[in-house]
Amino acid sequence: MVPRYVRVALEVSVVRAENPAPENHEERDGMMSMALTDAQTGRFCRIRTVGGQERSRLYLERLGFVPGEYVSIVSRLNGNMIVTVKDSRIALSSELASNIGVI
């Protein structure tokens, strides 16, 4: 049986191949990076960077948004979103979510 994190990584790779990233996404080390706000609902993405001001970055890291962790958008409403990270559901404003870079 294939571990879940391997299946998720493969699924993300397949989705990326089927849906090329828009022009505003950047490529680093051969991998496409985008803001969490641009990710598709229901898909798992791996956190690549957490940016923004130091206070915001520390707040997000304390909630579990650290590089290498997987995150999924559960739902969106008026630009805000509910995401799953480390088996917890967290509501994020679009401003905070735009500080999280995912692949």
C-alpha positions in Angstrom: 0.0 0.0 0.0 1.3 3.5 -0.9 1.5 5.9 2.0 -0.9 8.8 1.9 1.7 11.5 1.5 3.1 9.8 -1.6 -0.4 9.5 -3.1 -1.0 13.2 -2.4 2.3 14.2 -3.9 1.5 12.2 -7.0 -2.0 13.7 -7.2 -0.6 17.2 -7.0 1.9 16.4 -9.8 -0.8 15.1 -12.0 -3.1 18.1 -11.4 -0.2 20.4 -12.1 0.5 18.7 -15.4 -3.2 18.8 -16.4 -3.7 22.4 -15.3 -0.7 24.6 -16.1 -0.2 27.5 -13.7 -1.2 31.0 -14.7 1.4 33.5 -15.7 1.5 35.2 -12.3 3.0 32.1 -10.6 6.7 31.8 -10.2 9.0 28.9 -10.7 11.7 28.0 -8.2 14.0 25.0 -8.5 11.9 23.6 -11.3 8.7 23.7 -9.2 5.8 26.1 -9.7 5.0 28.2 -6.6 1.7 30.0 -6.1 -0.1 31.7 -3.2 -2.6 29.6 -1.2 -5.4 31.9 -2.4 -4.7 30.6 -6.0 -4.9 26.9 -5.1 -7.9 24.7 -6.0 -10.5 23.8 -3.4 -10.2 20.2 -2.2 -6.7 19.7 -3.5 -3.7 19.0 -1.2 -0.7 21.3 -1.6 2.6 21.4 0.1 3.6 24.6 1.9 6.8 26.0 0.3 7.1 29.4 2.0 5.5 31.5 4.7 6.0 35.2 4.1 4.7 38.6 5.2 5.6 40.6 8.2 7.3 38.8 11.1 4.3 39.0 13.3 2.0 37.4 10.7 4.6 34.8 9.8 5.0 33.7 13.4 1.3 33.6 13.9 0.9 31.3 10.8 3.8 29.1 11.9 2.2 28.7 15.4 -1.0 27.6 13.7 0.9 24.9 11.8 1.6 26.6 8.5 5.3 25.6 8.1 7.3 24.7 5.0 6.8 21.0 4.1 3.4 20.6 5.7 0.4 19.7 3.5 -2.6 22.0 3.4 -6.0 21.7 1.7 -8.7 24.4 1.1 -12.1 23.1 2.5 -14.2 26.1 1.4 -14.2 29.7 0.3 -16.6 32.5 1.2 -16.1 36.2 0.2 -12.4 35.8 -0.4 -11.8 34.1 3.0 -11.2 30.4 3.3 -11.3 27.4 5.6 -8.3 25.2 5.3 -7.1 21.9 6.8 -3.6 21.7 8.1 -2.2 19.1 10.6 -5.7 17.6 11.0 -7.2 21.0 12.1 -9.6 23.3 10.3 -8.6 26.9 10.4 -10.3 30.0 8.9 -8.0 32.4 7.2 -8.5 35.8 5.6 -7.4 36.2 2.0 -4.7 38.6 3.3 -3.1 35.9 5.5 -3.6 33.2 2.9 -1.7 35.2 0.3 1.4 35.1 2.5 1.5 31.3 2.2 3.3 29.9 -0.9 2.4 26.4 -2.0 3.4 23.9 -4.6 
